[in-house]
Amino acid sequence: MIRSGLVSITFRHLDAAAVIAVARRARLSGIEWGGDVHVPHGDTERAKTIRAMTEDAGLTVASYGSYYRAGEAPSIKNPDFADVLTSAKALGAPVIRVWAGNQPSNKASAVYQKVVIDDSARIARMAESENIRIAFEYHMNTLTDTSDSAVNLLNQAGHPNLFCYWQPPSDMDTATAQEGLQAISSWLSHIHVFYWPRAQERRPLSEGSVQWRSYFDLIKSVPGDRYAMLEFVLHDNPDQAVSDAMTLNRLLDD
């Protein structure tokens, strides 16, 4: 089953209560809470509060959107994974989203790739002990910036607790994007949903209905439950999120 949701970083300028209000008004089912603003890494009391707020509103915590980069040393920009894990546990998140390093796959050395692979297996083991899954962001300038690289990383890490998000890459035609989606389907976790006809050009999701219908036709054939979550709405406007949610829910119901 695919449920509809919202990525909280879509509205970094809103507090958690306002994000929840948007999700309810949009008739979405769950929220991916971000680790940068709304649920800071390591702040377990905040995580417990957001969990209660979410559940009291009749919504589900879909995942914890962390900013942990596998293979990178802890720093101000890269939290210690132990802090990420304790926050995810307090939040009641079944999935932690992480990033596959900090280098594009076509420039990363074999040594760097090995470091990311080994660290990915390490955090997968840590999260598995808490019954939480690890899923990579499918994103440029990481080792999951192409489907081939993502598949290589997942195969090389070789841990059953590693999965991968998906979103349509910028400036890629629909058929090629579908091929990439199919390639990672065995590891498919949640979906980030937005419509950018060109890089950084945000448009209403309704304008991308044809493309997204074709993606969801494929996603619906993949076993398991997951969320399709709105992100990057036009002008960061809550009213646009409500409109996009109508389109999303219609696509999921088709």
N, C-alpha and C positions, 0 to 999 in steps of 0.2 A: 504493500500500500504506500502511496505517496501522499503525505500531508503537506499543507501549505504553512509557511512560516515567514519570519522576518529576521533579518540580521540586525542586531542592535546598533552596529556601527553606522548603519544607514542614517541614523539620527544621533550622531555624537553630541550635537548641540542641545539635545533634550535629556532630561533626567530619566531615571528608570521608570518612574511612575508614568511619565508622558509617553515613553516607548510602549509600555504595556497598554496604555489607552489607545494608541494608534493601532496596535495589533488587534485589540478587541473590536474597535470600530471597523477594521478591515475584514473582520471575520476570519482571521488566521488562527492556526492551531498551536503554534509554538514559536519560541524565540531562541536564536543563537546569541548568547550574551558575550560581548567582547571583553577581552582582558585588559584593554588599554584605558577605558574610561569607566564603564558601568560596573565591571567586576574586576578590579585590579588584582593582578597575580599575587597570591600569598595573603590577601585580606579575606580570611575565612569568615569572619563575622559579616562582612559585606555580602559575601556569597550566600550565606544562610538567609540573610534578609531578602535578597533578590529572589532566591528560590521560593520563599514564603509568599512574597508579593506576586510572583508569577503563578503559582499554584492557586492562590486565593482568587485570582482573576479568571480561573478556569482554563489557564494555558499550561503548556508543557515546556520545560527546559529542553530544547532540542539538542543543544551542544554548547560547548565552551570554546569560543573563538580566541585561542591564545596567540601570542606573538613569540612563541618559542621557535627558534630556528635550529633544527637538528644539525649537529656538527659544528656549531658556533660556540665560542666560549661565553659563559655568563657575563653580562654587562648591564649597563643601564637600559640598553635597548633589547637585551636578550635575557629574559628571566631564567632563574634556576628552575629546572623542570620539577623539582620537588615542590616548589611553591605553586606551579601550575597545577600539579596533580592534587594538592590539598584543596585548592580553590575549586577545582572541578568536582571533587568529592563532596565538598560542602554545598555546592550549587546543585548537586544531583544530576549532573550532566552525564549522559551515557557515552558521549563522544568528545574528545579533545581535538580541535583542529590545530595543526602545527604546520610549519613551513619547512620545505626540503632544502635547507641550507640558504645561502645568500649569493649564489653565483649562477649565471645562466648555464644550462647543460652543455652548450657547445663550446664553452670556455673553461669549464671546470676540469682540473687535472684528475688523473686516475687516483692520485693520493687523496685529493679533496673528496672525491666521490666515495672513496672507501671510508673516510671519517664520517660522512653523513650517513652512509649505510649502517655502519656499526652503531652510531648513536641512535639511529631510528630503531634498530632492534632492541637497544637498551631501554628506551622509553616505552616501547611496546610491551616489554616484560614488566616494567614498573606499573604501567596502567592496567595490564591484565590482572595483576594482583588485587586491584580495586574494582574489577569487572567494568572497566572503562575502555573504550576503543580509541585508537589513534588514527586520525585521518589527515592526510596531507592536503593543504591548499593546492589547487591546480592553477599555477600562476607563473607569469613571466619572471625571469631572473632567478629561478630556482631549478632544482633538478626534476621538478614536475612541470616544466614549461612546455613540454611536448609529450604526447602519449607514449612515444617510444622510450623517452628518458624515464617517464613515470613507471612504465612497465619494468624497465631494467632495474630501477631502484627497488620496487616492490619485490621483484624476483630475487635480487641479490640479498636484500635484507632477510627475506625468507621467513617472516614471522606472521602467523595467522591473525595477529591482532593489529595488523597494519592495513589501512584502507586509504581511499583517495576521494576527495570531493571532485566535482566537475563544474565547469562553467565554460561557455563558448569563448574561445580565444579571440582577441581583438583582430579585426581585419582578416578573418578566415571565412571562406565560403561555407555554406551550410553542409554540403556533402562531405567536405574534408573534416569539418567539426564532428559530424556524425561518425566518421571513421575513427577519430580519436576517442570519442565516447565509447564506441564499441570495443576498442582496444583495452580500455581500463575497466570494462563492465564487471569483470570478475571481482574487482576490489571496490566497486562503487559504493560510496557513502552518500552524503547529502549533496544537494544541488544548489548553487547560487544562481539566482534568476534576475536578469536585467536585459535590457535591449540597447546595445550600442551598434548601430549600423557601421560606424567607424570608431577607431580608438578615441576614447574620452568624449564621444558625442552621445550624451544620454537622450533617450527618447522614451515616450510612453510604451509600456510593454505591449499594448494592443497593436502597435505598428509592427511588432515582431511575432505576431500570433502564428503566422505560417511556419516560420523557422522553429519556434518553440513547440508547436504541435508535432513536428517531425521528431524533435528531440524526445519529447515525452512519449511518443509512440515506442521509441526504443527503450527508454528508461522503464516504462511499465512492463516490459518483457523481462526485466532483470529481477530475479528473486530477492525478497527481503523488503523491509520497511525503511523508508527514508523521508526526509523533508526536502521540499523545494522552497527555498527561502528568498524573499525579495531583498535586493541590495541595489545601491546606486540609483535611487529614483530621481526623476527629473527635478532639478532645483532643490533637492533635499526637502521636498514639500510633503507633509503628512497627507494632504488631500490627494496628491498624486499616488501615494502608497495605497490609499483606499481604492483608487481607480485601478491601479495595477493589480491589486489583490482580486478584484472582480474578474479581471482577465485571467489571472493565474488559476483561480478556483474553477473558472469555466473550462480552462484547458485540462485541468486534472479530472474534471467530471466527464469530459467528452469520451 
